[in-house]
Amino acid sequence: MSLEPELLQLLTETVVLERWTGQSTYGKPAFSGPTSYPARIELKSLIIRLKDGRQAAARGTVYVGITNIADIPTVADLLTLPNTYIPRTPPILDVQTEQDETNLHHVKLIIG
């Protein structure tokens, strides 16, 4: 399913996601090839509760134009922001899906 034109107008930046595939022989994380997605990045400090109940400080939210359930990232995946953001590869603290009446509408990534 493609993105609605109204949503696409709000997603003015591009982020890159690389899926975590495991670890190398030396314990270094391994990732799949990069995939680019349209996104909206909103930096705003907030405190969130992680799935395990701990609290964490978040730097903001990245709204990603993902409409395919198979493409939903996990907190283990690697997110790369545009060059103007520091750090460029913040940790993904939480992944939230937003649904419309029938399908996946977009994905919200809470970043650290």
C-alpha positions as CSV (number, residue, x, y, z in Angstrom):
1,M,0.0,0.0,0.0
2,S,1.3,3.5,-0.8
3,L,1.4,6.5,1.4
4,E,-1.5,9.0,1.4
5,P,-0.5,12.2,-0.4
6,E,-1.4,14.2,2.7
7,L,0.9,12.2,4.9
8,L,3.7,12.2,2.3
9,Q,3.7,16.1,2.4
10,L,4.5,15.9,6.1
11,L,7.4,13.5,5.7
12,T,9.9,16.0,4.4
13,E,13.1,14.2,5.4
14,T,14.7,10.8,4.6
15,V,15.9,8.3,7.1
16,V,17.7,5.0,6.6
17,L,16.9,1.8,8.4
18,E,19.1,-1.3,8.5
19,R,17.7,-4.5,9.9
20,W,19.6,-6.3,12.6
21,T,20.6,-9.7,11.3
22,G,22.7,-11.0,14.2
23,Q,26.3,-10.7,15.4
24,S,29.6,-11.3,13.8
25,T,32.1,-13.8,15.1
26,Y,33.5,-11.1,17.3
27,G,30.2,-10.1,18.8
28,K,29.8,-7.0,16.6
29,P,26.2,-6.3,15.4
30,A,25.5,-7.2,11.8
31,F,22.9,-5.4,9.7
32,S,21.2,-5.9,6.3
33,G,21.5,-3.4,3.5
34,P,20.1,0.1,4.0
35,T,16.6,1.0,3.0
36,S,15.5,4.7,2.8
37,Y,12.1,5.9,4.0
38,P,10.4,9.3,4.0
39,A,10.2,10.6,7.6
40,R,9.4,13.5,9.9
41,I,11.8,14.1,12.8
42,E,10.6,15.9,15.9
43,L,13.2,16.4,18.6
44,K,11.7,17.0,22.0
45,S,13.0,15.6,25.3
46,L,10.6,13.3,27.1
47,I,10.6,10.5,29.6
48,I,9.1,7.2,28.4
49,R,8.4,3.9,29.9
50,L,10.1,1.0,28.1
51,K,8.4,-2.4,27.6
52,D,10.3,-3.8,30.6
53,G,8.9,-1.1,32.9
54,R,12.1,1.0,33.2
55,Q,12.0,4.7,32.4
56,A,14.3,6.2,29.8
57,A,15.0,9.7,28.5
58,A,14.1,10.1,24.8
59,R,15.3,12.8,22.5
60,G,12.4,12.7,20.1
61,T,10.1,10.9,17.7
62,V,10.7,9.9,14.1
63,Y,7.5,9.3,12.1
64,V,8.4,6.9,9.3
65,G,6.4,6.3,6.1
66,I,6.3,2.5,6.4
67,T,3.0,0.9,5.3
68,N,4.2,-2.7,4.9
69,I,4.0,-4.8,8.1
70,A,7.1,-6.8,7.1
71,D,9.1,-3.6,7.1
72,I,8.3,-2.6,10.7
73,P,11.7,-2.1,12.5
74,T,12.7,-3.3,15.9
75,V,14.7,-1.6,18.7
76,A,17.7,-3.7,17.5
77,D,17.7,-2.1,14.1
78,L,20.0,0.7,13.0
79,L,18.5,4.1,12.3
80,T,20.5,6.7,10.4
81,L,19.2,10.3,10.4
82,P,20.2,13.0,7.9
83,N,23.6,14.8,8.2
84,T,22.1,17.7,10.1
85,Y,21.3,15.6,13.2
86,I,23.7,14.7,15.9
87,P,24.0,11.9,16.7
88,R,23.2,10.5,13.3
89,T,22.5,7.0,14.6
90,P,20.5,7.3,17.8
91,P,19.2,4.2,19.5
92,I,15.6,3.2,18.9
93,L,14.0,3.0,22.3
94,D,10.5,2.1,21.2
95,V,8.5,1.2,18.0
96,Q,4.9,2.1,17.8
97,T,2.6,1.4,14.8
98,E,-0.3,3.7,13.8
99,Q,-3.2,2.0,12.1
100,D,-6.0,3.6,10.0
101,E,-9.3,1.9,9.3
102,T,-7.8,-1.0,7.3
103,N,-4.0,-1.0,7.3
104,L,-0.8,0.1,8.8
105,H,-0.6,3.9,8.3
106,H,2.9,4.8,9.6
107,V,5.4,3.9,12.3
108,K,6.6,6.0,15.2
109,L,10.2,5.5,16.4
110,I,11.0,6.9,19.8
111,I,14.7,7.7,19.8
112,G,17.3,8.2,22.5
